[in-house]
Amino acid sequence: MSKIEIYTSDSCIQCVKAKEFLKLNNIEYIEHNISKNSEARKELIGMGYMSIPVTIIDGQHVLGFDLNRMKSLLNL
């Protein structure tokens, strides 16, 4: 099973779409909401990102809601 983490915020439409995609495919993930967690925001910036969502699938980073890349990394 893949390890999946996703960095999101409360006001991000693409974040909602990414989470919906994961839920629809019964894929468990760990969410890091930068609106509610300043440590998550620091982690995101530390990785060099200034925008969200950022989804990490088995160590591979996906910036934005890139459906094709997510499907590829998840073998869907």
PDB file of N, CA, C, O and CB in Angstrom:
ATOM      1  N   MET A   1       0.838  -1.177   0.000  1.00  0.00           N
ATOM      2  CA  MET A   1       0.000   0.000   0.000  1.00  0.00           C
ATOM      3  C   MET A   1       0.886   1.245   0.000  1.00  0.00           C
ATOM      4  O   MET A   1       1.880   1.307   0.724  1.00  0.00           O
ATOM      5  CB  MET A   1      -0.955  -0.004   1.216  1.00  0.00           C
ATOM      6  N   SER A   2       0.527   2.212  -0.799  1.00  0.00           N
ATOM      7  CA  SER A   2       1.298   3.436  -0.928  1.00  0.00           C
ATOM      8  C   SER A   2       1.145   4.317   0.305  1.00  0.00           C
ATOM      9  O   SER A   2       0.091   4.344   0.941  1.00  0.00           O
ATOM     10  CB  SER A   2       0.875   4.197  -2.173  1.00  0.00           C
ATOM     11  N   LYS A   3       2.216   5.038   0.630  1.00  0.00           N
ATOM     12  CA  LYS A   3       2.138   6.039   1.685  1.00  0.00           C
ATOM     13  C   LYS A   3       1.831   7.364   1.011  1.00  0.00           C
ATOM     14  O   LYS A   3       2.564   7.805   0.125  1.00  0.00           O
ATOM     15  CB  LYS A   3       3.469   6.110   2.531  1.00  0.00           C
ATOM     16  N   ILE A   4       0.729   8.006   1.439  1.00  0.00           N
ATOM     17  CA  ILE A   4       0.286   9.228   0.800  1.00  0.00           C
ATOM     18  C   ILE A   4       0.072  10.316   1.844  1.00  0.00           C
ATOM     19  O   ILE A   4      -0.603  10.119   2.854  1.00  0.00           O
ATOM     20  CB  ILE A   4      -0.999   8.984   0.002  1.00  0.00           C
ATOM     21  N   GLU A   5       0.667  11.467   1.566  1.00  0.00           N
ATOM     22  CA  GLU A   5       0.461  12.657   2.384  1.00  0.00           C
ATOM     23  C   GLU A   5       0.045  13.770   1.445  1.00  0.00           C
ATOM     24  O   GLU A   5       0.500  13.839   0.303  1.00  0.00           O
ATOM     25  CB  GLU A   5       1.752  13.043   3.202  1.00  0.00           C
ATOM     26  N   ILE A   6      -0.832  14.646   1.938  1.00  0.00           N
ATOM     27  CA  ILE A   6      -1.282  15.752   1.108  1.00  0.00           C
ATOM     28  C   ILE A   6      -1.301  17.024   1.945  1.00  0.00           C
ATOM     29  O   ILE A   6      -1.835  17.057   3.054  1.00  0.00           O
ATOM     30  CB  ILE A   6      -2.683  15.464   0.506  1.00  0.00           C
ATOM     31  N   TYR A   7      -0.703  18.066   1.383  1.00  0.00           N
ATOM     32  CA  TYR A   7      -0.691  19.384   2.012  1.00  0.00           C
ATOM     33  C   TYR A   7      -1.818  20.195   1.407  1.00  0.00           C
ATOM     34  O   TYR A   7      -1.907  20.333   0.187  1.00  0.00           O
ATOM     35  CB  TYR A   7       0.685  20.103   1.825  1.00  0.00           C
ATOM     36  N   THR A   8      -2.689  20.738   2.268  1.00  0.00           N
ATOM     37  CA  THR A   8      -3.893  21.423   1.824  1.00  0.00           C
ATOM     38  C   THR A   8      -4.097  22.712   2.620  1.00  0.00           C
ATOM     39  O   THR A   8      -3.347  23.021   3.546  1.00  0.00           O
ATOM     40  CB  THR A   8      -5.119  20.504   1.965  1.00  0.00           C
ATOM     41  N   SER A   9      -5.140  23.456   2.227  1.00  0.00           N
ATOM     42  CA  SER A   9      -5.633  24.566   3.044  1.00  0.00           C
ATOM     43  C   SER A   9      -7.156  24.572   2.943  1.00  0.00           C
ATOM     44  O   SER A   9      -7.741  23.912   2.084  1.00  0.00           O
ATOM     45  CB  SER A   9      -5.021  25.948   2.579  1.00  0.00           C
ATOM     46  N   ASP A  10      -7.782  25.331   3.837  1.00  0.00           N
ATOM     47  CA  ASP A  10      -9.238  25.363   3.888  1.00  0.00           C
ATOM     48  C   ASP A  10      -9.875  25.991   2.648  1.00  0.00           C
ATOM     49  O   ASP A  10     -10.996  25.632   2.287  1.00  0.00           O
ATOM     50  CB  ASP A  10      -9.679  26.113   5.107  1.00  0.00           C
ATOM     51  N   SER A  11      -9.181  26.919   1.995  1.00  0.00           N
ATOM     52  CA  SER A  11      -9.788  27.676   0.895  1.00  0.00           C
ATOM     53  C   SER A  11      -9.353  27.211  -0.493  1.00  0.00           C
ATOM     54  O   SER A  11      -9.541  27.933  -1.472  1.00  0.00           O
ATOM     55  CB  SER A  11      -9.458  29.126   1.048  1.00  0.00           C
ATOM     56  N   CYS A  12      -8.780  26.027  -0.587  1.00  0.00           N
ATOM     57  CA  CYS A  12      -8.200  25.541  -1.845  1.00  0.00           C
ATOM     58  C   CYS A  12      -9.141  24.553  -2.544  1.00  0.00           C
ATOM     59  O   CYS A  12      -9.371  23.446  -2.057  1.00  0.00           O
ATOM     60  CB  CYS A  12      -6.836  24.872  -1.580  1.00  0.00           C
ATOM     61  N   ILE A  13      -9.676  24.972  -3.689  1.00  0.00           N
ATOM     62  CA  ILE A  13     -10.593  24.110  -4.457  1.00  0.00           C
ATOM     63  C   ILE A  13      -9.860  22.879  -5.005  1.00  0.00           C
ATOM     64  O   ILE A  13     -10.405  21.775  -4.976  1.00  0.00           O
ATOM     65  CB  ILE A  13     -11.233  24.907  -5.624  1.00  0.00           C
ATOM     66  N   GLN A  14      -8.639  23.057  -5.498  1.00  0.00           N
ATOM     67  CA  GLN A  14      -7.875  21.923  -6.030  1.00  0.00           C
ATOM     68  C   GLN A  14      -7.571  20.898  -4.930  1.00  0.00           C
ATOM     69  O   GLN A  14      -7.493  19.699  -5.197  1.00  0.00           O
ATOM     70  CB  GLN A  14      -6.561  22.417  -6.671  1.00  0.00           C
ATOM     71  N   CYS A  15      -7.402  21.375  -3.705  1.00  0.00           N
ATOM     72  CA  CYS A  15      -7.170  20.471  -2.568  1.00  0.00           C
ATOM     73  C   CYS A  15      -8.401  19.589  -2.348  1.00  0.00           C
ATOM     74  O   CYS A  15      -8.284  18.386  -2.115  1.00  0.00           O
ATOM     75  CB  CYS A  15      -6.842  21.279  -1.273  1.00  0.00           C
ATOM     76  N   VAL A  16      -9.569  20.203  -2.426  1.00  0.00           N
ATOM     77  CA  VAL A  16     -10.823  19.459  -2.261  1.00  0.00           C
ATOM     78  C   VAL A  16     -10.935  18.387  -3.340  1.00  0.00           C
ATOM     79  O   VAL A  16     -11.300  17.247  -3.052  1.00  0.00           O
ATOM     80  CB  VAL A  16     -12.045  20.415  -2.318  1.00  0.00           C
ATOM     81  N   LYS A  17     -10.624  18.748  -4.573  1.00  0.00           N
ATOM     82  CA  LYS A  17     -10.698  17.791  -5.683  1.00  0.00           C
ATOM     83  C   LYS A  17      -9.719  16.638  -5.491  1.00  0.00           C
ATOM     84  O   LYS A  17     -10.061  15.483  -5.747  1.00  0.00           O
ATOM     85  CB  LYS A  17     -10.416  18.496  -7.012  1.00  0.00           C
ATOM     86  N   ALA A  18      -8.504  16.944  -5.042  1.00  0.00           N
ATOM     87  CA  ALA A  18      -7.502  15.896  -4.826  1.00  0.00           C
ATOM     88  C   ALA A  18      -7.963  14.935  -3.727  1.00  0.00           C
ATOM     89  O   ALA A  18      -7.837  13.718  -3.868  1.00  0.00           O
ATOM     90  CB  ALA A  18      -6.134  16.521  -4.455  1.00  0.00           C
ATOM     91  N   LYS A  19      -8.490  15.481  -2.643  1.00  0.00           N
ATOM     92  CA  LYS A  19      -8.962  14.622  -1.547  1.00  0.00           C
ATOM     93  C   LYS A  19     -10.166  13.792  -1.978  1.00  0.00           C
ATOM     94  O   LYS A  19     -10.278  12.626  -1.598  1.00  0.00           O
ATOM     95  CB  LYS A  19      -9.326  15.471  -0.319  1.00  0.00           C
ATOM     96  N   GLU A  20     -11.071  14.380  -2.770  1.00  0.00           N
ATOM     97  CA  GLU A  20     -12.229  13.637  -3.276  1.00  0.00           C
ATOM     98  C   GLU A  20     -11.770  12.471  -4.145  1.00  0.00           C
ATOM     99  O   GLU A  20     -12.303  11.367  -4.035  1.00  0.00           O
ATOM    100  CB  GLU A  20     -13.167  14.568  -4.079  1.00  0.00           C
ATOM    101  N   PHE A  21     -10.788  12.709  -5.005  1.00  0.00           N
ATOM    102  CA  PHE A  21     -10.253  11.648  -5.863  1.00  0.00           C
ATOM    103  C   PHE A  21      -9.718  10.500  -5.006  1.00  0.00           C
ATOM    104  O   PHE A  21     -10.006   9.334  -5.273  1.00  0.00           O
ATOM    105  CB  PHE A  21      -9.135  12.200  -6.787  1.00  0.00           C
ATOM    106  N   LEU A  22      -8.943  10.833  -3.983  1.00  0.00           N
ATOM    107  CA  LEU A  22      -8.376   9.787  -3.113  1.00  0.00           C
ATOM    108  C   LEU A  22      -9.483   9.022  -2.393  1.00  0.00           C
ATOM    109  O   LEU A  22      -9.441   7.794  -2.311  1.00  0.00           O
ATOM    110  CB  LEU A  22      -7.405  10.406  -2.080  1.00  0.00           C
ATOM    111  N   LYS A  23     -10.476   9.751  -1.870  1.00  0.00           N
ATOM    112  CA  LYS A  23     -11.583   9.096  -1.157  1.00  0.00           C
ATOM    113  C   LYS A  23     -12.389   8.196  -2.086  1.00  0.00           C
ATOM    114  O   LYS A  23     -12.751   7.082  -1.706  1.00  0.00           O
ATOM    115  CB  LYS A  23     -12.505  10.145  -0.524  1.00  0.00           C
ATOM    116  N   LEU A  24     -12.677   8.668  -3.309  1.00  0.00           N
ATOM    117  CA  LEU A  24     -13.452   7.879  -4.269  1.00  0.00           C
ATOM    118  C   LEU A  24     -12.753   6.570  -4.639  1.00  0.00           C
ATOM    119  O   LEU A  24     -13.401   5.585  -4.995  1.00  0.00           O
ATOM    120  CB  LEU A  24     -13.708   8.697  -5.527  1.00  0.00           C
ATOM    121  N   ASN A  25     -11.436   6.576  -4.550  1.00  0.00           N
ATOM    122  CA  ASN A  25     -10.658   5.379  -4.866  1.00  0.00           C
ATOM    123  C   ASN A  25     -10.232   4.611  -3.615  1.00  0.00           C
ATOM    124  O   ASN A  25      -9.355   3.748  -3.671  1.00  0.00           O
ATOM    125  CB  ASN A  25      -9.432   5.760  -5.672  1.00  0.00           C
ATOM    126  N   ASN A  26     -10.865   4.937  -2.489  1.00  0.00           N
ATOM    127  CA  ASN A  26     -10.603   4.260  -1.211  1.00  0.00           C
ATOM    128  C   ASN A  26      -9.118   4.252  -0.849  1.00  0.00           C
ATOM    129  O   ASN A  26      -8.583   3.240  -0.396  1.00  0.00           O
ATOM    130  CB  ASN A  26     -11.119   2.829  -1.266  1.00  0.00           C
ATOM    131  N   ILE A  27      -8.464   5.389  -1.055  1.00  0.00           N
ATOM    132  CA  ILE A  27      -7.046   5.504  -0.774  1.00  0.00           C
ATOM    133  C   ILE A  27      -6.871   6.315   0.505  1.00  0.00           C
ATOM    134  O   ILE A  27      -7.314   7.461   0.591  1.00  0.00           O
ATOM    135  CB  ILE A  27      -6.290   6.159  -1.964  1.00  0.00           C
ATOM    136  N   GLU A  28      -6.228   5.718   1.484  1.00  0.00           N
ATOM    137  CA  GLU A  28      -5.978   6.403   2.748  1.00  0.00           C
ATOM    138  C   GLU A  28      -4.831   7.386   2.583  1.00  0.00           C
ATOM    139  O   GLU A  28      -3.878   7.135   1.845  1.00  0.00           O
ATOM    140  CB  GLU A  28      -5.665   5.391   3.871  1.00  0.00           C
ATOM    141  N   TYR A  29      -4.938   8.501   3.277  1.00  0.00           N
ATOM    142  CA  TYR A  29      -3.899   9.516   3.197  1.00  0.00           C
ATOM    143  C   TYR A  29      -3.817  10.270   4.519  1.00  0.00           C
ATOM    144  O   TYR A  29      -4.739  10.239   5.334  1.00  0.00           O
ATOM    145  CB  TYR A  29      -4.171  10.489   2.030  1.00  0.00           C
ATOM    146  N   ILE A  30      -2.704  10.938   4.706  1.00  0.00           N
ATOM    147  CA  ILE A  30      -2.504  11.807   5.857  1.00  0.00           C
ATOM    148  C   ILE A  30      -2.573  13.236   5.328  1.00  0.00           C
ATOM    149  O   ILE A  30      -1.851  13.605   4.402  1.00  0.00           O
ATOM    150  CB  ILE A  30      -1.126  11.512   6.594  1.00  0.00           C
ATOM    151  N   GLU A  31      -3.451  14.030   5.931  1.00  0.00           N
ATOM    152  CA  GLU A  31      -3.607  15.415   5.493  1.00  0.00           C
ATOM    153  C   GLU A  31      -2.850  16.361   6.417  1.00  0.00           C
ATOM    154  O   GLU A  31      -2.908  16.237   7.641  1.00  0.00           O
ATOM    155  CB  GLU A  31      -5.093  15.800   5.441  1.00  0.00           C
ATOM    156  N   HIS A  32      -2.148  17.295   5.818  1.00  0.00           N
ATOM    157  CA  HIS A  32      -1.460  18.352   6.550  1.00  0.00           C
ATOM    158  C   HIS A  32      -2.084  19.667   6.098  1.00  0.00           C
ATOM    159  O   HIS A  32      -1.781  20.162   5.012  1.00  0.00           O
ATOM    160  CB  HIS A  32       0.109  18.327   6.297  1.00  0.00           C
ATOM    161  N   ASN A  33      -2.954  20.232   6.932  1.00  0.00           N
ATOM    162  CA  ASN A  33      -3.667  21.451   6.579  1.00  0.00           C
ATOM    163  C   ASN A  33      -2.860  22.659   7.049  1.00  0.00           C
ATOM    164  O   ASN A  33      -2.720  22.894   8.249  1.00  0.00           O
ATOM    165  CB  ASN A  33      -5.092  21.460   7.199  1.00  0.00           C
ATOM    166  N   ILE A  34      -2.333  23.419   6.092  1.00  0.00           N
ATOM    167  CA  ILE A  34      -1.475  24.550   6.439  1.00  0.00           C
ATOM    168  C   ILE A  34      -2.267  25.725   7.011  1.00  0.00           C
ATOM    169  O   ILE A  34      -1.679  26.637   7.591  1.00  0.00           O
ATOM    170  CB  ILE A  34      -0.698  25.004   5.217  1.00  0.00           C
ATOM    171  N   SER A  35      -3.591  25.716   6.857  1.00  0.00           N
ATOM    172  CA  SER A  35      -4.431  26.757   7.450  1.00  0.00           C
ATOM    173  C   SER A  35      -4.524  26.586   8.958  1.00  0.00           C
ATOM    174  O   SER A  35      -4.706  27.556   9.694  1.00  0.00           O
ATOM    175  CB  SER A  35      -5.832  26.735   6.831  1.00  0.00           C
ATOM    176  N   LYS A  36      -4.400  25.354   9.404  1.00  0.00           N
ATOM    177  CA  LYS A  36      -4.591  25.043  10.827  1.00  0.00           C
ATOM    178  C   LYS A  36      -3.307  24.656  11.538  1.00  0.00           C
ATOM    179  O   LYS A  36      -3.277  24.559  12.765  1.00  0.00           O
ATOM    180  CB  LYS A  36      -5.584  23.932  10.974  1.00  0.00           C
ATOM    181  N   ASN A  37      -2.240  24.434  10.768  1.00  0.00           N
ATOM    182  CA  ASN A  37      -1.020  23.911  11.366  1.00  0.00           C
ATOM    183  C   ASN A  37       0.195  24.660  10.806  1.00  0.00           C
ATOM    184  O   ASN A  37       0.602  24.441   9.665  1.00  0.00           O
ATOM    185  CB  ASN A  37      -0.894  22.387  11.105  1.00  0.00           C
ATOM    186  N   SER A  38       0.756  25.534  11.617  1.00  0.00           N
ATOM    187  CA  SER A  38       1.899  26.329  11.149  1.00  0.00           C
ATOM    188  C   SER A  38       3.125  25.461  10.905  1.00  0.00           C
ATOM    189  O   SER A  38       3.978  25.811  10.089  1.00  0.00           O
ATOM    190  CB  SER A  38       2.235  27.422  12.162  1.00  0.00           C
ATOM    191  N   GLU A  39       3.222  24.351  11.590  1.00  0.00           N
ATOM    192  CA  GLU A  39       4.348  23.426  11.374  1.00  0.00           C
ATOM    193  C   GLU A  39       4.255  22.816   9.975  1.00  0.00           C
ATOM    194  O   GLU A  39       5.271  22.645   9.302  1.00  0.00           O
ATOM    195  CB  GLU A  39       4.360  22.302  12.459  1.00  0.00           C
ATOM    196  N   ALA A  40       3.030  22.484   9.536  1.00  0.00           N
ATOM    197  CA  ALA A  40       2.830  21.943   8.190  1.00  0.00           C
ATOM    198  C   ALA A  40       3.216  22.986   7.143  1.00  0.00           C
ATOM    199  O   ALA A  40       3.797  22.644   6.113  1.00  0.00           O
ATOM    200  CB  ALA A  40       1.358  21.497   7.991  1.00  0.00           C
ATOM    201  N   ARG A  41       2.901  24.243   7.398  1.00  0.00           N
ATOM    202  CA  ARG A  41       3.266  25.329   6.470  1.00  0.00           C
ATOM    203  C   ARG A  41       4.788  25.424   6.360  1.00  0.00           C
ATOM    204  O   ARG A  41       5.323  25.590   5.264  1.00  0.00           O
ATOM    205  CB  ARG A  41       2.669  26.693   6.946  1.00  0.00           C
ATOM    206  N   LYS A  42       5.481  25.320   7.488  1.00  0.00           N
ATOM    207  CA  LYS A  42       6.949  25.369   7.494  1.00  0.00           C
ATOM    208  C   LYS A  42       7.534  24.194   6.718  1.00  0.00           C
ATOM    209  O   LYS A  42       8.500  24.358   5.973  1.00  0.00           O
ATOM    210  CB  LYS A  42       7.485  25.366   8.939  1.00  0.00           C
ATOM    211  N   GLU A  43       6.948  23.003   6.893  1.00  0.00           N
ATOM    212  CA  GLU A  43       7.409  21.814   6.159  1.00  0.00           C
ATOM    213  C   GLU A  43       7.270  22.024   4.658  1.00  0.00           C
ATOM    214  O   GLU A  43       8.186  21.722   3.892  1.00  0.00           O
ATOM    215  CB  GLU A  43       6.616  20.562   6.594  1.00  0.00           C
ATOM    216  N   LEU A  44       6.122  22.543   4.245  1.00  0.00           N
ATOM    217  CA  LEU A  44       5.843  22.773   2.833  1.00  0.00           C
ATOM    218  C   LEU A  44       6.852  23.749   2.234  1.00  0.00           C
ATOM    219  O   LEU A  44       7.413  23.495   1.167  1.00  0.00           O
ATOM    220  CB  LEU A  44       4.415  23.305   2.649  1.00  0.00           C
ATOM    221  N   ILE A  45       7.078  24.852   2.918  1.00  0.00           N
ATOM    222  CA  ILE A  45       8.050  25.851   2.450  1.00  0.00           C
ATOM    223  C   ILE A  45       9.450  25.257   2.450  1.00  0.00           C
ATOM    224  O   ILE A  45      10.247  25.545   1.557  1.00  0.00           O
ATOM    225  CB  ILE A  45       8.006  27.121   3.336  1.00  0.00           C
ATOM    226  N   GLY A  46       9.754  24.429   3.446  1.00  0.00           N
ATOM    227  CA  GLY A  46      11.057  23.771   3.522  1.00  0.00           C
ATOM    228  C   GLY A  46      11.324  22.846   2.346  1.00  0.00           C
ATOM    229  O   GLY A  46      12.475  22.614   1.975  1.00  0.00           O
ATOM    230  N   MET A  47      10.245  22.316   1.758  1.00  0.00           N
ATOM    231  CA  MET A  47      10.389  21.462   0.573  1.00  0.00           C
ATOM    232  C   MET A  47      10.493  22.289  -0.705  1.00  0.00           C
ATOM    233  O   MET A  47      10.700  21.747  -1.791  1.00  0.00           O
ATOM    234  CB  MET A  47       9.206  20.494   0.470  1.00  0.00           C
ATOM    235  N   GLY A  48      10.347  23.608  -0.566  1.00  0.00           N
ATOM    236  CA  GLY A  48      10.469  24.488  -1.718  1.00  0.00           C
ATOM    237  C   GLY A  48       9.159  24.842  -2.393  1.00  0.00           C
ATOM    238  O   GLY A  48       9.168  25.381  -3.499  1.00  0.00           O
ATOM    239  N   TYR A  49       8.032  24.554  -1.757  1.00  0.00           N
ATOM    240  CA  TYR A  49       6.728  24.825  -2.367  1.00  0.00           C
ATOM    241  C   TYR A  49       6.064  26.032  -1.727  1.00  0.00           C
ATOM    242  O   TYR A  49       6.139  26.238  -0.516  1.00  0.00           O
ATOM    243  CB  TYR A  49       5.817  23.604  -2.247  1.00  0.00           C
ATOM    244  N   MET A  50       5.415  26.820  -2.567  1.00  0.00           N
ATOM    245  CA  MET A  50       4.666  27.982  -2.102  1.00  0.00           C
ATOM    246  C   MET A  50       3.193  27.887  -2.496  1.00  0.00           C
ATOM    247  O   MET A  50       2.422  28.812  -2.237  1.00  0.00           O
ATOM    248  CB  MET A  50       5.277  29.265  -2.664  1.00  0.00           C
ATOM    249  N   SER A  51       2.798  26.778  -3.119  1.00  0.00           N
ATOM    250  CA  SER A  51       1.407  26.600  -3.513  1.00  0.00           C
ATOM    251  C   SER A  51       0.951  25.193  -3.136  1.00  0.00           C
ATOM    252  O   SER A  51       1.763  24.316  -2.841  1.00  0.00           O
ATOM    253  CB  SER A  51       1.225  26.850  -5.034  1.00  0.00           C
ATOM    254  N   ILE A  52      -0.349  25.003  -3.153  1.00  0.00           N
ATOM    255  CA  ILE A  52      -0.939  23.731  -2.773  1.00  0.00           C
ATOM    256  C   ILE A  52      -2.005  23.361  -3.796  1.00  0.00           C
ATOM    257  O   ILE A  52      -2.409  24.227  -4.572  1.00  0.00           O
ATOM    258  CB  ILE A  52      -1.538  23.796  -1.341  1.00  0.00           C
ATOM    259  N   PRO A  53      -2.471  22.145  -3.836  1.00  0.00           N
ATOM    260  CA  PRO A  53      -2.037  21.027  -3.004  1.00  0.00           C
ATOM    261  C   PRO A  53      -0.686  20.470  -3.452  1.00  0.00           C
ATOM    262  O   PRO A  53      -0.278  20.598  -4.606  1.00  0.00           O
ATOM    263  CB  PRO A  53      -3.084  19.924  -3.028  1.00  0.00           C
ATOM    264  N   VAL A  54      -0.033  19.864  -2.512  1.00  0.00           N
ATOM    265  CA  VAL A  54       1.148  19.052  -2.797  1.00  0.00           C
ATOM    266  C   VAL A  54       0.830  17.675  -2.238  1.00  0.00           C
ATOM    267  O   VAL A  54       0.585  17.520  -1.042  1.00  0.00           O
ATOM    268  CB  VAL A  54       2.485  19.667  -2.164  1.00  0.00           C
ATOM    269  N   THR A  55       0.836  16.689  -3.105  1.00  0.00           N
ATOM    270  CA  THR A  55       0.577  15.313  -2.697  1.00  0.00           C
ATOM    271  C   THR A  55       1.875  14.538  -2.838  1.00  0.00           C
ATOM    272  O   THR A  55       2.555  14.615  -3.860  1.00  0.00           O
ATOM    273  CB  THR A  55      -0.568  14.663  -3.547  1.00  0.00           C
ATOM    274  N   ILE A  56       2.205  13.791  -1.795  1.00  0.00           N
ATOM    275  CA  ILE A  56       3.419  12.984  -1.824  1.00  0.00           C
ATOM    276  C   ILE A  56       2.985  11.522  -1.806  1.00  0.00           C
ATOM    277  O   ILE A  56       2.367  11.047  -0.853  1.00  0.00           O
ATOM    278  CB  ILE A  56       4.376  13.321  -0.612  1.00  0.00           C
ATOM    279  N   ILE A  57       3.326  10.827  -2.883  1.00  0.00           N
ATOM    280  CA  ILE A  57       2.954   9.423  -3.051  1.00  0.00           C
ATOM    281  C   ILE A  57       4.236   8.612  -3.100  1.00  0.00           C
ATOM    282  O   ILE A  57       4.983   8.675  -4.077  1.00  0.00           O
ATOM    283  CB  ILE A  57       2.088   9.199  -4.345  1.00  0.00           C
ATOM    284  N   ASP A  58       4.486   7.855  -2.049  1.00  0.00           N
ATOM    285  CA  ASP A  58       5.720   7.052  -1.954  1.00  0.00           C
ATOM    286  C   ASP A  58       6.968   7.873  -2.286  1.00  0.00           C
ATOM    287  O   ASP A  58       7.856   7.410  -3.002  1.00  0.00           O
ATOM    288  CB  ASP A  58       5.636   5.844  -2.894  1.00  0.00           C
ATOM    289  N   GLY A  59       7.020   9.088  -1.758  1.00  0.00           N
ATOM    290  CA  GLY A  59       8.193   9.928  -1.940  1.00  0.00           C
ATOM    291  C   GLY A  59       8.199  10.768  -3.203  1.00  0.00           C
ATOM    292  O   GLY A  59       9.068  11.624  -3.369  1.00  0.00           O
ATOM    293  N   GLN A  60       7.237  10.538  -4.105  1.00  0.00           N
ATOM    294  CA  GLN A  60       7.144  11.312  -5.351  1.00  0.00           C
ATOM    295  C   GLN A  60       6.177  12.481  -5.131  1.00  0.00           C
ATOM    296  O   GLN A  60       5.051  12.279  -4.678  1.00  0.00           O
ATOM    297  CB  GLN A  60       6.666  10.406  -6.550  1.00  0.00           C
ATOM    298  N   HIS A  61       6.614  13.688  -5.450  1.00  0.00           N
ATOM    299  CA  HIS A  61       5.802  14.882  -5.217  1.00  0.00           C
ATOM    300  C   HIS A  61       4.954  15.209  -6.437  1.00  0.00           C
ATOM    301  O   HIS A  61       5.420  15.160  -7.575  1.00  0.00           O
ATOM    302  CB  HIS A  61       6.694  16.074  -4.861  1.00  0.00           C
ATOM    303  N   VAL A  62       3.688  15.547  -6.168  1.00  0.00           N
ATOM    304  CA  VAL A  62       2.757  15.969  -7.209  1.00  0.00           C
ATOM    305  C   VAL A  62       2.261  17.352  -6.827  1.00  0.00           C
ATOM    306  O   VAL A  62       1.599  17.515  -5.802  1.00  0.00           O
ATOM    307  CB  VAL A  62       1.564  14.954  -7.378  1.00  0.00           C
ATOM    308  N   LEU A  63       2.575  18.346  -7.642  1.00  0.00           N
ATOM    309  CA  LEU A  63       2.148  19.708  -7.373  1.00  0.00           C
ATOM    310  C   LEU A  63       0.824  19.965  -8.076  1.00  0.00           C
ATOM    311  O   LEU A  63       0.679  19.684  -9.266  1.00  0.00           O
ATOM    312  CB  LEU A  63       3.220  20.725  -7.828  1.00  0.00           C
ATOM    313  N   GLY A  64      -0.135  20.496  -7.341  1.00  0.00           N
ATOM    314  CA  GLY A  64      -1.463  20.756  -7.893  1.00  0.00           C
ATOM    315  C   GLY A  64      -2.264  19.459  -7.988  1.00  0.00           C
ATOM    316  O   GLY A  64      -1.809  18.400  -7.555  1.00  0.00           O
ATOM    317  N   PHE A  65      -3.444  19.558  -8.553  1.00  0.00           N
ATOM    318  CA  PHE A  65      -4.270  18.367  -8.739  1.00  0.00           C
ATOM    319  C   PHE A  65      -4.008  17.826 -10.140  1.00  0.00           C
ATOM    320  O   PHE A  65      -4.762  18.088 -11.077  1.00  0.00           O
ATOM    321  CB  PHE A  65      -5.795  18.686  -8.529  1.00  0.00           C
ATOM    322  N   ASP A  66      -2.931  17.072 -10.260  1.00  0.00           N
ATOM    323  CA  ASP A  66      -2.507  16.475 -11.527  1.00  0.00           C
ATOM    324  C   ASP A  66      -3.044  15.036 -11.559  1.00  0.00           C
ATOM    325  O   ASP A  66      -2.368  14.095 -11.145  1.00  0.00           O
ATOM    326  CB  ASP A  66      -0.925  16.509 -11.687  1.00  0.00           C
ATOM    327  N   LEU A  67      -4.249  14.896 -12.049  1.00  0.00           N
ATOM    328  CA  LEU A  67      -4.949  13.615 -12.024  1.00  0.00           C
ATOM    329  C   LEU A  67      -4.167  12.505 -12.720  1.00  0.00           C
ATOM    330  O   LEU A  67      -4.058  11.399 -12.190  1.00  0.00           O
ATOM    331  CB  LEU A  67      -6.306  13.761 -12.669  1.00  0.00           C
ATOM    332  N   ASN A  68      -3.627  12.788 -13.895  1.00  0.00           N
ATOM    333  CA  ASN A  68      -2.903  11.747 -14.633  1.00  0.00           C
ATOM    334  C   ASN A  68      -1.674  11.265 -13.871  1.00  0.00           C
ATOM    335  O   ASN A  68      -1.407  10.065 -13.810  1.00  0.00           O
ATOM    336  CB  ASN A  68      -2.486  12.266 -16.006  1.00  0.00           C
ATOM    337  N   ARG A  69      -0.928  12.203 -13.290  1.00  0.00           N
ATOM    338  CA  ARG A  69       0.266  11.807 -12.527  1.00  0.00           C
ATOM    339  C   ARG A  69      -0.112  11.025 -11.277  1.00  0.00           C
ATOM    340  O   ARG A  69       0.546  10.042 -10.933  1.00  0.00           O
ATOM    341  CB  ARG A  69       1.090  13.042 -12.138  1.00  0.00           C
ATOM    342  N   MET A  70      -1.169  11.458 -10.598  1.00  0.00           N
ATOM    343  CA  MET A  70      -1.612  10.737  -9.402  1.00  0.00           C
ATOM    344  C   MET A  70      -2.038   9.317  -9.765  1.00  0.00           C
ATOM    345  O   MET A  70      -1.667   8.364  -9.079  1.00  0.00           O
ATOM    346  CB  MET A  70      -2.775  11.485  -8.714  1.00  0.00           C
ATOM    347  N   LYS A  71      -2.807   9.172 -10.831  1.00  0.00           N
ATOM    348  CA  LYS A  71      -3.233   7.838 -11.276  1.00  0.00           C
ATOM    349  C   LYS A  71      -2.036   6.972 -11.615  1.00  0.00           C
ATOM    350  O   LYS A  71      -2.003   5.793 -11.265  1.00  0.00           O
ATOM    351  CB  LYS A  71      -4.161   7.944 -12.493  1.00  0.00           C
ATOM    352  N   SER A  72      -1.065   7.537 -12.283  1.00  0.00           N
ATOM    353  CA  SER A  72       0.125   6.794 -12.667  1.00  0.00           C
ATOM    354  C   SER A  72       0.892   6.313 -11.434  1.00  0.00           C
ATOM    355  O   SER A  72       1.273   5.145 -11.350  1.00  0.00           O
ATOM    356  CB  SER A  72       1.028   7.660 -13.551  1.00  0.00           C
ATOM    357  N   LEU A  73       1.113   7.211 -10.487  1.00  0.00           N
ATOM    358  CA  LEU A  73       1.862   6.845  -9.278  1.00  0.00           C
ATOM    359  C   LEU A  73       1.104   5.842  -8.411  1.00  0.00           C
ATOM    360  O   LEU A  73       1.715   5.064  -7.677  1.00  0.00           O
ATOM    361  CB  LEU A  73       2.176   8.092  -8.460  1.00  0.00           C
ATOM    362  N   LEU A  74      -0.215   5.860  -8.496  1.00  0.00           N
ATOM    363  CA  LEU A  74      -1.050   4.939  -7.704  1.00  0.00           C
ATOM    364  C   LEU A  74      -1.413   3.681  -8.486  1.00  0.00           C
ATOM    365  O   LEU A  74      -2.133   2.822  -7.976  1.00  0.00           O
ATOM    366  CB  LEU A  74      -2.328   5.643  -7.250  1.00  0.00           C
ATOM    367  N   ASN A  75      -0.921   3.565  -9.718  1.00  0.00           N
ATOM    368  CA  ASN A  75      -1.223   2.413 -10.573  1.00  0.00           C
ATOM    369  C   ASN A  75      -2.720   2.220 -10.776  1.00  0.00           C
ATOM    370  O   ASN A  75      -3.227   1.102 -10.682  1.00  0.00           O
ATOM    371  CB  ASN A  75      -0.626   1.155  -9.978  1.00  0.00           C
ATOM    372  N   LEU A  76      -3.422   3.312 -11.056  1.00  0.00           N
ATOM    373  CA  LEU A  76      -4.875   3.238 -11.288  1.00  0.00           C
ATOM    374  C   LEU A  76      -5.200   3.365 -12.769  1.00  0.00           C
ATOM    375  O   LEU A  76      -6.370   3.325 -13.149  1.00  0.00           O
ATOM    376  CB  LEU A  76      -5.605   4.337 -10.499  1.00  0.00           C
TER     377      LEU A  76
END
